[in-house]
Amino acid sequence: MQLSATPYEERLTAPRSWWLVSLLVGVSFALILLPFGTLPMLGGLVGGTAAAAVVASSYGSVRIRVVGGSLIAGEARLPVTALGEAEVLDAEEARAWRTYKADTRAFLLLRAYIPTALKIEVTDPADPTPYLYLSTREPERLAEAIRAARATAS
């Protein structure tokens, strides 16, 4: 597998506040089970916290990578040769493309807690997807990695 000229990898981890919410879910379960005794209360605390943490962790485990001439974003994997121009979206423009400007055929990798995004045109005529919308904390760096990988693949 040939590596891209500018390697890029980003994990869209859940924000720290979500871990606090996981703990609060555990406390809620503990309070619900408090009338049944100390042992069920502790079980509720541990079980509720663990279950909420698993949900937060799985939601925040999605990755975006540019490797081997491909863009891998969550479940999507496209060769960089099938991608067109990448447009860096600031917070306001990203919100617009998530809402009223969105195309129902587009691939959207959304994370509401990440305000910036990258919109990448799909140029493959066999692919019905018009563009990819990727929430990313570093849209400029991702766009540069895609450009460099496309130049290397050409």
N, C-alpha and C positions, 0 to 999 in steps of 0.2 A: 504494500500500500504506500503510495507516494504522499508525503506530508505536504500541506500547503505552505507557501512561502511565509505567510504571516499566520502562525497557528493561533486559533482563538477557541477558548472554552469558557463558558459561563454557566453557573448553576443558579437558577432563579429561586433562591432560598426564601422561605417565609420570614417575615420580619420578626424581630425579637418580641414584640408585643403579643404575637400569636402563642409564644411559649408561656407567657403569663396567663393568657386565656386558657391554655391547656391545664394549668395548675388550678385556675378558678373552676373549671369544669369538674376536676377531681374533688375540690372542696364542696361543690354543689352535690355531687354524688354522695360524699361523706355525710353531709347534712340530711340528705334524704334518708339515708340508712341509719342515722343516729338513734332513732327510737328502737331499733333492733339490737343495739348493744355496741360495744367497743370494737369487737372483731369485724362485724359487718361494716362499721363505719370506716375502719382502716382499709378494708378491702375495697370499699367504694372510692376512697381517696386514691389508692394506688391504681385500681382498675380504671377509674374515670380519667385520671391524669394520663395514664399510659395510652388509653384509647384515643384521647384527644391529641396527644403528642404524635401518635402514629398517623393520624389524619393530617396534621400540620406538616409533618415530615414528608409524607407522600406527595402532598400538593406542592411542596417546595423542592421536590427532587428533580424536576424537569431541567434538562440541560440544552444549551445551544452550543454547537460546535461547528467549526469549519476544519475539516480534515480529509485528506485523501481526495481532493477535488470535489468534495460534497459538502453541502450544508445540511446538518442534522439538527433539527429543532423539534424536540419532543418526539412525536411519532413520525414526523415528516422527514424524508431524506431525499434531497434533490441534488443532481450534479450542478456545479456552479455554471456550467455551460448552458443550462436551461434557465438561468436567471438573468434578468435585465438590470436596469438601474436601481440602486438602493437609495431611498430617500429617508434622511434622518428626520424624525418627528419630535418636536419639543412637547412639553406636557399638554399644552392646549390643542395642538394639531393631532397629537396621539388620541386625545379624548374624542375629537371630532371623527377620526377614522375608526374608533371603537363603536361609535354610536350612529349618527345620521349619515355619514359618508360611507359606511361599511357596505361591502358587497357580500351577498349571502353565499357566493361561490368561493370566497377567499378563505385561505387557511389562517386562522387567528390563534396565536399562542398568547393568550391574555393573562396577565397578572395585574390585578387592580392596584396592588401596592407598589408597582413600578410605574412611575409617571411617564417615562420616555420610551420610545419605540423606534423600530426600523420597518419601513414598508419597502418590500422588494418585489419588483415586477417579475412575473413568470413569463418567459418568452417561448416556451415549448408549445408549438401549435397543437400537439396531441393532449396537452394538459388543460382541462377546463378551468383550473384555478387561475384567476387573473393576477393575484398578488399574494404575498405572504406578509402578515402583520405579526411582528415579533416584539413582545415586550422585552426590553433589555436596559440594563443600567448603563451600558457603554455603547450607544448606537454608532458613534463615529468609528470606534475601534472595530466593531463588527462589520461595518460597511467597507472599511479598508481591508480587512481580512478577506472578504468576499471578492473585492476587486483584485487583490493580489493572487488569490487562488484562480480566478478566471483568467488572469494574464498568464499564469503558469500553465494552465490547462490548454490554452490556445496555441 
